[in-house]
Amino acid sequence: MPTPNTAAMDFLLTRRSRPAKTLVAPAPDRATLETLLTAAARTPDHGKLEPWRFIVLEGAALTRMAEATEQAGVRLGKDADAIAKAKSTWRDSPLCVAVIEVQKPSDKVPPVEQTYSAGAVCLALLNAALASGWGANWLSGWASHDRGFVTEALSLAENESVAGFMHLGTERSAPPDRPRPDLDQITTWVDA
Ligand SMILES: Cc1cc2nc3c(=O)[nH]c(=O)nc-3n(C[C@H](O)[C@H](O)[C@H](O)COP(=O)(O)O)c2cc1C
């Protein structure tokens, strides 16, 4: 029989995001964050393309993101409530790591596999933060899919997009669990 890592399995079977709006300072410091990012970068990556990178947003950068979100919202014709909600996510965030998908040219690895890997980096960062006792939440938001916003606010290149905005901080309270998938509905067992 294999030797289980019971603590790791207990974590995976009970892990739960903490809503960004409930997160407060302090956020992980730079040394702590480097450990979390190291764990996140230890992610399956077909062809060793490293089709992702990190942008750590803190302090005045979060205020700048809030302002850029407002400008994007006005330009996109979003209503005032949607703009205010998106703005407050940035203004109130203790720290955010933008996980950037970087599409690399490859004859072997199709673009969708690079997208999967970038998503896996997001989950790895989320789990590393939660396992370290930080509150963490993976958000996107309408602005993250807007080319103008990501070019202006994050200086992303044409081959880059936002895989996730990972908000990290100290949790005030743990949320109740949410309904989880019915395994029978999503699993097919095939033995012939
Ligand atoms: C790619 C992606 C983008 C998301 N964007 C948002 C978002 O913009 N706003 C939101 O309220 N939740 C968003 N969520 C959902 C939150 O991350 C939510 O906290 C999560 O589903 C909770 O999962 P957990 O309880 O298993 O940790 C997103 C999830 C993913 C995977």
The ligand as an SDF file (V2000), in Angstrom:
LIG
                    3D

 31 33  0  0  0  0  0  0  0  0999 V2000
  -11.3510   31.3870  -13.2340 C   0  0  0  0  0  0  0  0  0  0  0  0
  -12.2170   31.7790  -12.0660 C   0  0  0  0  0  0  0  0  0  0  0  0
  -12.6800   33.0860  -11.9620 C   0  0  0  0  0  0  0  0  0  0  0  0
  -13.5120   33.4660  -10.9090 C   0  0  0  0  0  0  0  0  0  0  0  0
  -13.9470   34.7630  -10.8450 N   0  0  0  0  0  0  0  0  0  0  0  0
  -14.7890   35.1310   -9.8800 C   0  0  0  0  0  0  0  0  0  0  0  0
  -15.2770   36.4570   -9.8120 C   0  0  0  0  0  0  0  0  0  0  0  0
  -14.9000   37.3200  -10.6130 O   0  0  0  0  0  0  0  0  0  0  0  0
  -16.1530   36.7600   -8.8220 N   0  0  0  0  0  0  0  0  0  0  0  0
  -16.5800   35.8250   -7.9160 C   0  0  0  0  0  0  0  0  0  0  0  0
  -17.3860   36.1490   -7.0370 O   0  0  0  0  0  0  0  0  0  0  0  0
  -16.1060   34.5610   -7.9330 N   0  0  0  0  0  0  0  0  0  0  0  0
  -15.2360   34.1830   -8.8850 C   0  0  0  0  0  0  0  0  0  0  0  0
  -14.7480   32.9100   -8.9150 N   0  0  0  0  0  0  0  0  0  0  0  0
  -15.1930   31.9360   -7.8980 C   0  0  0  0  0  0  0  0  0  0  0  0
  -14.4210   32.1420   -6.5960 C   0  0  0  0  0  0  0  0  0  0  0  0
  -13.0540   31.8320   -6.7710 O   0  0  0  0  0  0  0  0  0  0  0  0
  -15.0190   31.2770   -5.4840 C   0  0  0  0  0  0  0  0  0  0  0  0
  -14.5210   31.8070   -4.3070 O   0  0  0  0  0  0  0  0  0  0  0  0
  -14.6470   29.8320   -5.6120 C   0  0  0  0  0  0  0  0  0  0  0  0
  -15.4480   29.1930   -6.5810 O   0  0  0  0  0  0  0  0  0  0  0  0
  -14.7910   29.0880   -4.2860 C   0  0  0  0  0  0  0  0  0  0  0  0
  -14.2530   27.7870   -4.4400 O   0  0  0  0  0  0  0  0  0  0  0  0
  -13.7880   26.9080   -3.2110 P   0  0  0  0  0  0  0  0  0  0  0  0
  -14.8070   27.0620   -2.1550 O   0  0  0  0  0  0  0  0  0  0  0  0
  -13.7130   25.5050   -3.7410 O   0  0  0  0  0  0  0  0  0  0  0  0
  -12.4330   27.3770   -2.7590 O   0  0  0  0  0  0  0  0  0  0  0  0
  -13.8900   32.5120   -9.9300 C   0  0  0  0  0  0  0  0  0  0  0  0
  -13.3840   31.2000  -10.0170 C   0  0  0  0  0  0  0  0  0  0  0  0
  -12.5630   30.8380  -11.0750 C   0  0  0  0  0  0  0  0  0  0  0  0
  -12.0520   29.4140  -11.1430 C   0  0  0  0  0  0  0  0  0  0  0  0
  1  2  1  0
  2  3  1  0
  2 30  2  0
  3  4  2  0
  4  5  1  0
  4 28  1  0
  5  6  2  0
  6  7  1  0
  6 13  1  0
  7  8  2  0
  7  9  1  0
  9 10  1  0
 10 11  2  0
 10 12  1  0
 12 13  2  0
 13 14  1  0
 14 15  1  0
 14 28  1  0
 15 16  1  0
 16 17  1  0
 16 18  1  0
 18 19  1  0
 18 20  1  0
 20 21  1  0
 20 22  1  0
 22 23  1  0
 23 24  1  0
 24 25  2  0
 24 26  1  0
 24 27  1  0
 28 29  2  0
 29 30  1  0
 30 31  1  0
M  END
$$$$
